[in-house]
């Protein structure tokens, strides 16, 4: 006996759900498992037309692991208005996931959603909605994923967000430190705060810099030596190391003298001290006070030796040792 196979017939969405808000959104609210299956989440409805300022989210849902999910749908081609709403609702509810259901995704919006998944911490699903029948059967909703966040993309986005947050904290930390430093010393007077984890200025010789360095929970000050020539760097380092005892004594601490054999540069630094850019901002003034006082002592101890430092650039860089 010949097996009969039905043929799928597509029906305009508005022939099934005539009104977007009154019919389609209501049907989705009653059949949220269809959306959940399309994006791989177990969803529970929280609210229909949830308020978001002057706007309202079509559907506000929650995943099984208590993540907030916003769902925006339209019976037409994707448009800028609905893309803007998706972004607005994500921010308003600090949602981790957004689902944008459209009749026809435009290429530019597909690209925008892919960019969002790669550049933000949110997971955005773009789904194509179709109404289908099989040889006169009742219509069924077919949701096809056009863009969904990948594990790799989610990880990349997370790292980007962490990097952005870290850079913002770095800059805020340095701005506050420079303001406080200006009341005590002329060091770093002409330095602008950046987003990196170090801040410094020339030590008076090309390739030598006096730097503050911060990590999440600790900091130090250091003289970083990198003229671009490893041999010259080592000569400067060795010459200064000949005065190590006097310099350590004047700083009031036993410094770490690091020739950094595996790298071109050399470094002289204080030990790591507690307190970093993730410290409570209310603790920053006291922390900055310690850092500034340490830098003043550090620079003062090094200054007589830096002022007498010979020039080694003219020597053959392959010759080891100091003069």
VOBA-1610 file (N, C-alpha, C; in pm, whole numbers, padded with zeros to 5 digits, always signed):
BEGIN
Unk+00084-00119+00000Unk+00000+00000+00000Unk+00088+00125+00000Unk+00058+00215-00090Unk+00141+00334-00105Unk+00118+00428+00013Unk+00229+00473+00074Unk+00221+00564+00188Unk+00190+00704+00137Unk+00091+00768+00200Unk+00055+00903+00163Unk+00135+01004+00244Unk+00193+01103+00177Unk+00269+01209+00243Unk+00202+01342+00211Unk+00162+01415+00315Unk+00095+01542+00295Unk+00191+01650+00251Unk+00137+01752+00190Unk+00216+01864+00142Unk+00189+01986+00229Unk+00298+02050+00273Unk+00285+02169+00356Unk+00240+02286+00270Unk+00142+02358+00321Unk+00093+02478+00253Unk+00112+02597+00348Unk+00168+02703+00297Unk+00191+02823+00379Unk+00075+02920+00362Unk+00035+02978+00473Unk-00080+03069+00477Unk-00033+03203+00532Unk-00074+03314+00475Unk-00036+03444+00532Unk-00071+03451+00680Unk+00021+03503+00757Unk+00001+03509+00902Unk-00127+03583+00939Unk-00157+03689+00866Unk-00276+03769+00901Unk-00407+03700+00865Unk-00398+03592+00788Unk-00519+03513+00765Unk-00553+03429+00887Unk-00453+03407+00972Unk-00473+03326+01093Unk-00487+03416+01215Unk-00396+03514+01228Unk-00400+03607+01341Unk-00415+03748+01281Unk-00534+03799+01283Unk-00562+03923+01211Unk-00499+04046+01279Unk-00490+04043+01409Unk-00436+04158+01481Unk-00314+04115+01561Unk-00207+04191+01547Unk-00080+04152+01611Unk-00092+04142+01762Unk-00142+04247+01826Unk-00148+04248+01973Unk-00263+04164+02026Unk-00383+04181+01967Unk-00501+04116+02022Unk-00504+03965+01994Unk-00453+03927+01877Unk-00461+03786+01838Unk-00328+03711+01850Unk-00225+03762+01782Unk-00098+03688+01777Unk-00031+03684+01914Unk-00019+03801+01980Unk+00045+03803+02111Unk-00032+03718+02211Unk-00164+03726+02205Unk-00246+03645+02295Unk-00224+03497+02272Unk-00219+03456+02145Unk-00197+03314+02114Unk-00059+03269+02164Unk+00043+03353+02144Unk+00177+03318+02191Unk+00179+03304+02343Unk+00109+03392+02412Unk+00104+03385+02559Unk+00042+03253+02605Unk-00057+03206+02532Unk-00123+03080+02568Unk-00046+02957+02521Unk+00049+02978+02431Unk+00125+02865+02375Unk+00275+02894+02382Unk+00318+02938+02500Unk+00456+02981+02516Unk+00555+02867+02497Unk+00507+02743+02511Unk+00595+02629+02492Unk+00647+02621+02349Unk+00569+02676+02253Unk+00614+02675+02113Unk+00737+02764+02098Unk+00734+02880+02163Unk+00850+02971+02160Unk+00967+02908+02234Unk+00939+02852+02352Unk+01045+02790+02430Unk+01115+02678+02356Unk+01037+02598+02284Unk+01096+02488+02207Unk+01186+02543+02097Unk+01149+02656+02037Unk+01227+02712+01928Unk+01362+02766+01974Unk+01370+02810+02100Unk+01496+02868+02149Unk+01565+02779+02252Unk+01505+02666+02284Unk+01569+02572+02376Unk+01559+02611+02522Unk+01450+02682+02561Unk+01431+02719+02700Unk+01290+02681+02745Unk+01278+02646+02871Unk+01147+02620+02933Unk+01097+02752+02987Unk+00992+02808+02926Unk+00947+02943+02959Unk+00817+02943+03038Unk+00808+03039+03130Unk+00686+03063+03205Unk+00646+03209+03184Unk+00520+03232+03153Unk+00473+03368+03131Unk+00469+03446+03262Unk+00522+03567+03259Unk+00517+03657+03375Unk+00408+03761+03356Unk+00406+03824+03235Unk+00308+03931+03213Unk+00295+03960+03064Unk+00175+03990+03022Unk+00149+04039+02887Unk+00148+04191+02889Unk+00202+04252+02783Unk+00207+04398+02773Unk+00266+04458+02900Unk+00381+04405+02939Unk+00448+04454+03060Unk+00502+04595+03036Unk+00482+04688+03129Unk+00523+04827+03106Unk+00674+04844+03099Unk+00717+04932+03008Unk+00858+04969+02996Unk+00862+05116+02956Unk+00844+05204+03055Unk+00835+05346+03027Unk+00707+05375+02950Unk+00723+05443+02835Unk+00607+05476+02752Unk+00566+05361+02662Unk+00642+05250+02668Unk+00616+05135+02582Unk+00573+05016+02667Unk+00547+04904+02601Unk+00513+04783+02674Unk+00567+04662+02599Unk+00620+04568+02676Unk+00676+04444+02619Unk+00561+04352+02581Unk+00566+04297+02459Unk+00459+04205+02418Unk+00441+04096+02521Unk+00551+04026+02551Unk+00545+03918+02651Unk+00670+03924+02738Unk+00649+03919+02867Unk+00759+03910+02962Unk+00754+03770+03022Unk+00864+03696+03008Unk+00866+03557+03054Unk+00988+03533+03142Unk+00992+03413+03198Unk+01104+03374+03282Unk+01144+03231+03245Unk+01274+03208+03237Unk+01323+03074+03206Unk+01328+02989+03332Unk+01352+02860+03316Unk+01353+02769+03430Unk+01463+02805+03530Unk+01571+02871+03483Unk+01679+02911+03573Unk+01665+03057+03616Unk+01541+03108+03609Unk+01505+03241+03663Unk+01564+03357+03585Unk+01596+03336+03459Unk+01642+03447+03375Unk+01522+03518+03312Unk+01530+03649+03303Unk+01423+03727+03243Unk+01434+03721+03091Unk+01321+03694+03025Unk+01317+03682+02879Unk+01209+03777+02827Unk+01246+03863+02732Unk+01146+03950+02670Unk+01118+03898+02529Unk+00990+03905+02490Unk+00949+03853+02359Unk+00874+03964+02284Unk+00924+03998+02167Unk+00862+04099+02082Unk+00825+04033+01951Unk+00702+04054+01906Unk+00658+03987+01783Unk+00594+04086+01687Unk+00598+04051+01559Unk+00530+04131+01458Unk+00489+04042+01341Unk+00379+04077+01279Unk+00324+03996+01170Unk+00375+04041+01033Unk+00470+04136+01034Unk+00522+04189+00908Unk+00673+04167+00902Unk+00735+04230+00803Unk+00881+04228+00794Unk+00940+04298+00916Unk+01060+04256+00953Unk+01129+04323+01063Unk+01150+04470+01028Unk+01149+04557+01129Unk+01171+04698+01102Unk+01251+04760+01216Unk+01299+04883+01192Unk+01383+04951+01290Unk+01307+04979+01419Unk+01178+05006+01408Unk+01098+05036+01526Unk+01101+04919+01625Unk+01079+04800+01575Unk+01077+04683+01664Unk+01217+04647+01713Unk+01319+04669+01630Unk+01455+04646+01677Unk+01486+04740+01794Unk+01444+04866+01781Unk+01464+04960+01891Unk+01390+04918+02016Unk+01271+04863+01999Unk+01195+04816+02114Unk+01266+04701+02184Unk+01321+04609+02105Unk+01393+04496+02164Unk+01506+04548+02253Unk+01583+04644+02202Unk+01694+04700+02280Unk+01643+04772+02404Unk+01535+04849+02387Unk+01478+04922+02500Unk+01432+04828+02610Unk+01365+04720+02573Unk+01311+04627+02672Unk+01422+04548+02740Unk+01526+04512+02664Unk+01640+04444+02726Unk+01698+04529+02837Unk+01716+04659+02808Unk+01773+04749+02907Unk+01677+04774+03023Unk+01548+04795+02991Unk+01450+04828+03095Unk+01437+04718+03198Unk+01441+04593+03152Unk+01421+04479+03243Unk+01552+04408+03277Unk+01665+04465+03227Unk+01795+04401+03247Unk+01785+04251+03215Unk+01718+04224+03105Unk+01692+04086+03064Unk+01818+04022+03006Unk+01828+03892+03022Unk+01943+03820+02966Unk+01914+03768+02827Unk+01784+03757+02792Unk+01746+03696+02665Unk+01632+03775+02601Unk+01641+03792+02470Unk+01533+03854+02394Unk+01497+03762+02278Unk+01367+03756+02247Unk+01318+03679+02132Unk+01241+03776+02043Unk+01283+03786+01919Unk+01218+03875+01823Unk+01159+03787+01713Unk+01026+03783+01708Unk+00955+03697+01613Unk+00900+03784+01501Unk+00936+03753+01378Unk+00894+03836+01264Unk+00846+03746+01150Unk+00764+03807+01063Unk+00718+03732+00946Unk+00830+03716+00844Unk+00911+03820+00831Unk+01021+03815+00734Unk+01136+03899+00785Unk+01248+03838+00820Unk+01362+03915+00870Unk+01438+03982+00756Unk+01459+04111+00768Unk+01539+04181+00668Unk+01687+04150+00691Unk+01768+04146+00585Unk+01911+04115+00600Unk+01982+04208+00697Unk+01950+04338+00693Unk+02019+04432+00782Unk+01987+04406+00928Unk+01865+04355+00956Unk+01829+04325+01094Unk+01888+04192+01139Unk+01898+04100+01046Unk+01967+03974+01076Unk+02112+04002+01116Unk+02176+04092+01041Unk+02314+04128+01071Unk+02324+04200+01205Unk+02225+04286+01234Unk+02226+04360+01361Unk+02213+04266+01480Unk+02126+04166+01469Unk+02108+04071+01579Unk+02235+03987+01599Unk+02297+03947+01489Unk+02423+03872+01500Unk+02528+03957+01572Unk+02533+04086+01538Unk+02629+04176+01603Unk+02598+04189+01753Unk+02471+04200+01788Unk+02433+04209+01929Unk+02481+04088+02007Unk+02463+03970+01949Unk+02505+03849+02019Unk+02655+03843+02038Unk+02730+03901+01944Unk+02876+03899+01955Unk+02930+04012+02041Unk+02849+04115+02065Unk+02902+04236+02128Unk+02840+04269+02263Unk+02738+04199+02304Unk+02673+04231+02430Unk+02656+04104+02514Unk+02615+04124+02638Unk+02596+04009+02727Unk+02461+03942+02706Unk+02372+04008+02630Unk+02238+03953+02607Unk+02241+03847+02498Unk+02148+03752+02508Unk+02128+03651+02404Unk+02002+03689+02327Unk+02015+03714+02198Unk+01902+03758+02117Unk+01872+03653+02010Unk+01747+03608+02007Unk+01702+03511+01909Unk+01612+03581+01807Unk+01644+03565+01681Unk+01559+03617+01574Unk+01490+03497+01508Unk+01356+03494+01516Unk+01280+03380+01465Unk+01189+03423+01352Unk+01182+03342+01248Unk+01085+03365+01141Unk+00956+03290+01173Unk+00844+03360+01166Unk+00714+03299+01193Unk+00641+03270+01063Unk+00590+03148+01050Unk+00510+03110+00933Unk+00388+03033+00981Unk+00278+03053+00913Unk+00157+02973+00938Unk+00151+02865+00832Unk+00143+02739+00873Unk+00144+02628+00778Unk+00025+02536+00800Unk-00018+02472+00692Unk-00123+02372+00697Unk-00074+02250+00619Unk-00137+02139+00643Unk-00112+02019+00562Unk-00245+01976+00503Unk-00258+02007+00374Unk-00377+01968+00297Unk-00507+02000+00370Unk-00523+02128+00404Unk-00648+02174+00462Unk-00660+02159+00611Unk-00553+02117+00678Unk-00559+02103+00824Unk-00565+02241+00888Unk-00596+02247+01019Unk-00589+02376+01090Unk-00447+02432+01082Unk-00438+02563+01082Unk-00308+02627+01073Unk-00225+02601+01198Unk-00094+02590+01177Unk+00000+02574+01289Unk+00111+02678+01271Unk+00167+02721+01383Unk+00277+02817+01378Unk+00409+02742+01365Unk+00487+02779+01265Unk+00620+02723+01246Unk+00720+02834+01274Unk+00804+02815+01375Unk+00907+02911+01409Unk+01043+02857+01368Unk+01114+02933+01287Unk+01246+02893+01238Unk+01350+02991+01290Unk+01453+02937+01352Unk+01559+03022+01405Unk+01644+03077+01291Unk+01653+03209+01283Unk+01738+03275+01183Unk+01873+03309+01243Unk+01870+03367+01362Unk+01993+03398+01435Unk+01971+03360+01581Unk+02063+03283+01636Unk+02062+03249+01777Unk+02203+03261+01831Unk+02219+03293+01958Unk+02354+03305+02014Unk+02422+03169+02021Unk+02547+03164+01976Unk+02625+03041+01988Unk+02701+03044+02120Unk+02747+02928+02165Unk+02826+02925+02288Unk+02952+03007+02272Unk+03014+02996+02153Unk+03137+03072+02128Unk+03109+03221+02129Unk+02999+03260+02063Unk+02963+03401+02059Unk+02930+03456+02195Unk+02860+03376+02277Unk+02825+03419+02411Unk+02950+03441+02495Unk+03048+03352+02480Unk+03172+03364+02554Unk+03250+03487+02510Unk+03253+03511+02378Unk+03321+03630+02326Unk+03255+03757+02380Unk+03120+03759+02378Unk+03047+03876+02427Unk+03075+03899+02575Unk+03082+03791+02652Unk+03108+03804+02795Unk+03245+03866+02818Unk+03344+03820+02741Unk+03478+03876+02755Unk+03482+04023+02715Unk+03407+04058+02611Unk+03403+04198+02569Unk+03342+04285+02676Unk+03234+04235+02738Unk+03170+04313+02843Unk+03263+04330+02962Unk+03330+04222+03000Unk+03423+04229+03113Unk+03537+04325+03083Unk+03585+04322+02958Unk+03693+04412+02919Unk+03648+04557+02925Unk+03527+04584+02876Unk+03475+04720+02880Unk+03458+04769+03024Unk+03404+04683+03109Unk+03387+04719+03250Unk+03522+04744+03316Unk+03618+04658+03286Unk+03751+04670+03344Unk+03817+04801+03301Unk+03806+04834+03173Unk+03866+04958+03123Unk+03802+05080+03186Unk+03671+05076+03207Unk+03603+05189+03270Unk+03651+05207+03414Unk+03664+05095+03486Unk+03714+05103+03624Unk+03857+05156+03627Unk+03941+05108+03535Unk+04079+05157+03529Unk+04081+05309+03516Unk+04004+05360+03419Unk+04008+05504+03393Unk+03956+05583+03512Unk+03846+05538+03571Unk+03793+05607+03689Unk+03894+05607+03803Unk+03963+05494+03818Unk+04064+05482+03925Unk+04177+05581+03903Unk+04224+05591+03778Unk+04336+05680+03748Unk+04296+05827+03758Unk+04175+05860+03716Unk+04129+05999+03728Unk+04135+06044+03873Unk+04083+05959+03962Unk+04082+05993+04104Unk+04224+06002+04159Unk+04311+05909+04118Unk+04448+05911+04168Unk+04521+06038+04123Unk+04504+06077+03997Unk+04573+06197+03946Unk+04525+06323+04017Unk+04396+06330+04045Unk+04344+06446+04117Unk+04407+06456+04255Unk+04422+06343+04321Unk+04481+06343+04455Unk+04631+06368+04448Unk+04696+06310+04345Unk+04840+06326+04329Unk+04878+06472+04308Unk+04795+06546+04235Unk+04825+06686+04204Unk+04835+06773+04329Unk+04776+06728+04440Unk+04781+06805+04564Unk+04909+06779+04643Unk+04989+06677+04598Unk+05105+06637+04677Unk+05238+06643+04601Unk+05235+06625+04469Unk+05359+06613+04393Unk+05338+06656+04249Unk+05447+06693+04185Unk+05441+06727+04043Unk+05456+06607+03953Unk+05482+06490+04012Unk+05491+06368+03932Unk+05359+06342+03862Unk+05363+06303+03736Unk+05246+06273+03653Unk+05157+06395+03631Unk+05215+06514+03644Unk+05135+06636+03631Unk+05077+06651+03491Unk+05146+06601+03390Unk+05101+06619+03252Unk+05053+06489+03189Unk+05013+06395+03274Unk+04970+06264+03227Unk+04817+06258+03222Unk+04764+06199+03115Unk+04620+06181+03103Unk+04583+06037+03138Unk+04472+06016+03206Unk+04432+05879+03244Unk+04389+05800+03122Unk+04427+05673+03120Unk+04387+05583+03012Unk+04306+05467+03065Unk+04281+05369+02978Unk+04200+05254+03016Unk+04285+05133+03055Unk+04416+05142+03038Unk+04503+05029+03069Unk+04526+05017+03219Unk+04591+04910+03262Unk+04609+04887+03406Unk+04736+04949+03459Unk+04799+05035+03380Unk+04917+05106+03428Unk+04906+05253+03392Unk+04978+05335+03469Unk+04980+05478+03445Unk+05118+05528+03482Unk+05181+05601+03392Unk+05317+05644+03423Unk+05366+05757+03336Unk+05494+05792+03357Unk+05558+05897+03280Unk+05705+05863+03265Unk+05772+05934+03178Unk+05915+05912+03157Unk+05992+05937+03286Unk+06095+05855+03308Unk+06182+05874+03424Unk+06297+05969+03393Unk+06290+06036+03278Unk+06395+06131+03241Unk+06496+06077+03143Unk+06479+05954+03103Unk+06568+05892+03003Unk+06479+05811+02909Unk+06502+05823+02780Unk+06422+05752+02682Unk+06422+05602+02710Unk+06303+05542+02716Unk+06290+05398+02740Unk+06278+05361+02886Unk+06285+05458+02977Unk+06269+05432+03119Unk+06144+05505+03167Unk+06053+05433+03235Unk+05927+05492+03278Unk+05898+05457+03423Unk+05845+05555+03493Unk+05796+05534+03630Unk+05647+05507+03621Unk+05605+05391+03666Unk+05466+05349+03647Unk+05400+05308+03777Unk+05270+05341+03786Unk+05181+05273+03878Unk+05122+05154+03802Unk+05104+05040+03868Unk+05040+04924+03807Unk+04935+04872+03905Unk+04815+04848+03852Unk+04708+04794+03937Unk+04655+04664+03881Unk+04610+04579+03969Unk+04534+04461+03933Unk+04402+04468+04010Unk+04323+04363+04004Unk+04193+04370+04069Unk+04204+04400+04218Unk+04302+04338+04284Unk+04306+04347+04429Unk+04443+04387+04484Unk+04536+04431+04399Unk+04666+04476+04448Unk+04731+04573+04351Unk+04845+04629+04392Unk+04912+04732+04313Unk+05060+04737+04347Unk+05136+04802+04261Unk+05275+04835+04293Unk+05318+04956+04211Unk+05438+05007+04239Unk+05500+05109+04153Unk+05630+05049+04101Unk+05672+05095+03985Unk+05788+05031+03923Unk+05860+05123+03825Unk+05985+05088+03804Unk+06063+05148+03696Unk+06069+05043+03586Unk+06013+05075+03471Unk+06010+04981+03359Unk+06112+05027+03257Unk+06200+04935+03219Unk+06312+04968+03130Unk+06293+04897+02998Unk+06266+04973+02893Unk+06254+04916+02759Unk+06287+05023+02655Unk+06411+05022+02613Unk+06458+05116+02512Unk+06433+05065+02371Unk+06386+04940+02361Unk+06372+04875+02232Unk+06489+04783+02200Unk+06593+04787+02285Unk+06712+04704+02266Unk+06736+04627+02396Unk+06727+04495+02389Unk+06741+04413+02508Unk+06876+04427+02576Unk+06983+04441+02495Unk+07116+04455+02553Unk+07132+04585+02629Unk+07081+04693+02573Unk+07086+04823+02639Unk+07002+04821+02766Unk+06883+04760+02758Unk+06798+04749+02876Unk+06871+04682+02991Unk+06941+04573+02959Unk+07010+04498+03063Unk+07126+04578+03123Unk+07192+04659+03041Unk+07301+04741+03093Unk+07248+04846+03192Unk+07136+04911+03156Unk+07077+05007+03249Unk+07038+04937+03379Unk+06976+04822+03366Unk+06931+04747+03484Unk+07050+04709+03572Unk+07156+04654+03512Unk+07271+04609+03590Unk+07341+04727+03657Unk+07348+04840+03588Unk+07412+04957+03648Unk+07334+05002+03772Unk+07203+05006+03760Unk+07122+05043+03875Unk+07130+04939+03986Unk+07139+04810+03948Unk+07145+04702+04046Unk+07273+04708+04128Unk+07377+04770+04073Unk+07500+04787+04151Unk+07476+04876+04274Unk+07367+04953+04270Unk+07332+05043+04380Unk+07207+04992+04454Unk+07183+04865+04443Unk+07059+04808+04494Unk+07038+04832+04642Unk+07139+04810+04723Unk+07124+04824+04868Unk+07085+04965+04907Unk+07150+05063+04844Unk+07122+05202+04876Unk+06981+05241+04833Unk+06940+05193+04716Unk+06807+05227+04664Unk+06699+05163+04751Unk+06717+05034+04784Unk+06619+04967+04870Unk+06607+05039+05004Unk+06720+05081+05059Unk+06719+05148+05189Unk+06644+05279+05182Unk+06667+05355+05075Unk+06602+05486+05063Unk+06451+05472+05037Unk+06412+05365+04966Unk+06269+05342+04946Unk+06204+05297+05076Unk+06281+05228+05159Unk+06226+05176+05284Unk+06160+05042+05265Unk+06198+04970+05160Unk+06140+04839+05132Unk+06237+04761+05046Unk+06227+04630+05050Unk+06311+04547+04964Unk+06242+04533+04829Unk+06299+04595+04728Unk+06238+04596+04596Unk+06258+04463+04524Unk+06175+04439+04425Unk+06192+04323+04338Unk+06270+04368+04215Unk+06389+04312+04197Unk+06476+04347+04084Unk+06464+04234+03982Unk+06402+04264+03869Unk+06364+04160+03773Unk+06426+04186+03636Unk+06531+04112+03601Unk+06589+04128+03468Unk+06500+04073+03356Unk+06398+03996+03394Unk+06302+03941+03297Unk+06375+03875+03180Unk+06449+03771+03211Unk+06534+03705+03112Unk+06458+03662+02988Unk+06330+03624+03006Unk+06254+03572+02892Unk+06195+03684+02807Unk+06213+03809+02850Unk+06159+03922+02776Unk+06268+04023+02746Unk+06237+04117+02660Unk+06335+04220+02622Unk+06354+04320+02735Unk+06246+04355+02805Unk+06249+04460+02905Unk+06305+04411+03039Unk+06335+04506+03127Unk+06373+04478+03266Unk+06285+04564+03356Unk+06280+04528+03485Unk+06187+04597+03573Unk+06240+04598+03717Unk+06217+04711+03784Unk+06243+04724+03927Unk+06112+04770+03989Unk+06062+04696+04087Unk+05931+04731+04139Unk+05919+04703+04288Unk+05822+04767+04348Unk+05789+04737+04487Unk+05712+04605+04491Unk+05706+04541+04607Unk+05620+04422+04618Unk+05474+04460+04594Unk+05392+04363+04562Unk+05249+04388+04546Unk+05189+04424+04681Unk+05106+04526+04682Unk+05039+04573+04803Unk+04889+04551+04791Unk+04820+04528+04903Unk+04675+04503+04895Unk+04597+04626+04851Unk+04489+04601+04777Unk+04403+04708+04729Unk+04418+04725+04579Unk+04308+04719+04504Unk+04313+04733+04359Unk+04193+04806+04306Unk+04177+04800+04172Unk+04069+04879+04112Unk+03930+04825+04143Unk+03921+04702+04194Unk+03791+04651+04235Unk+03764+04673+04384Unk+03851+04748+04448Unk+03823+04788+04586Unk+03701+04880+04588Unk+03635+04886+04700Unk+03523+04978+04716Unk+03571+05120+04685Unk+03505+05191+04593Unk+03547+05328+04560Unk+03559+05420+04680Unk+03484+05391+04786Unk+03496+05472+04907Unk+03633+05454+04973Unk+03701+05343+04939Unk+03834+05318+04995Unk+03944+05372+04905Unk+03908+05420+04786Unk+04010+05467+04692Unk+04095+05582+04746Unk+04039+05683+04812Unk+04125+05792+04860Unk+04239+05744+04949Unk+04209+05657+05044Unk+04314+05605+05133Unk+04414+05520+05054Unk+04361+05442+04958Unk+04450+05359+04875Unk+04540+05447+04789Unk+04483+05550+04728Unk+04562+05641+04645Unk+04669+05712+04727Unk+04635+05747+04850Unk+04733+05812+04938Unk+04856+05723+04956Unk+04835+05595+04980Unk+04947+05501+04996Unk+05027+05489+04867Unk+04956+05480+04754Unk+05024+05466+04626Unk+05109+05588+04593Unk+05053+05706+04618Unk+05125+05830+04587Unk+05248+05844+04677Unk+05232+05817+04806Unk+05346+05825+04898Unk+05455+05727+04857Unk+05415+05606+04814Unk+05513+05506+04770Unk+05585+05554+04645Unk+05511+05612+04549Unk+05574+05661+04428Unk+05672+05774+04458Unk+05637+05862+04550Unk+05727+05972+04586Unk+05857+05917+04644Unk+05849+05820+04736Unk+05969+05759+04794Unk+06048+05685+04687Unk+05978+05613+04602Unk+06042+05532+04498Unk+06120+05623+04402Unk+06054+05727+04354Unk+06120+05818+04259Unk+06237+05891+04324Unk+06219+05932+04451Unk+06324+06004+04523Unk+06447+05917+04544Unk+06425+05787+04572Unk+06538+05696+04592Unk+06613+05669+04463Unk+06540+05664+04352Unk+06603+05634+04223Unk+06666+05757+04157Unk+06614+05878+04189Unk+06651+05996+04113Unk+06801+06023+04107Unk+06876+06017+04221Unk+07020+06044+04210Unk+07091+05947+04116Unk+07046+05823+04112Unk+07110+05721+04028Unk+07065+05738+03882Unk+06940+05772+03862Unk+06893+05797+03725Unk+06963+05917+03664Unk+06991+06018+03746Unk+07058+06138+03694Unk+07203+06109+03656Unk+07265+06007+03717Unk+07404+05972+03686Unk+07414+05854+03589Unk+07300+05806+03544Unk+07299+05686+03459Unk+07372+05712+03328Unk+07475+05631+03298Unk+07548+05649+03172Unk+07458+05617+03053Unk+07500+05656+02936Unk+07429+05621+02813Unk+07495+05499+02752Unk+07417+05396+02729Unk+07471+05271+02674Unk+07428+05248+02529Unk+07349+05339+02473Unk+07296+05315+02339Unk+07405+05302+02233Unk+07521+05368+02258Unk+07626+05367+02156Unk+07709+05240+02159Unk+07692+05160+02267Unk+07772+05038+02279Unk+07712+04924+02196Unk+07792+04825+02167Unk+07743+04706+02097Unk+07644+04634+02187Unk+07523+04619+02139Unk+07416+04561+02222Unk+07441+04417+02258Unk+07533+04350+02191Unk+07557+04209+02220Unk+07652+04189+02336Unk+07716+04296+02386Unk+07810+04284+02497Unk+07734+04284+02628Unk+07761+04185+02712Unk+07689+04175+02838Unk+07761+04256+02946Unk+07690+04284+03056Unk+07748+04351+03172Unk+07727+04497+03172Unk+07758+04561+03284Unk+07742+04705+03299Unk+07877+04769+03314Unk+07882+04901+03295Unk+08007+04973+03313Unk+07995+05067+03430
//
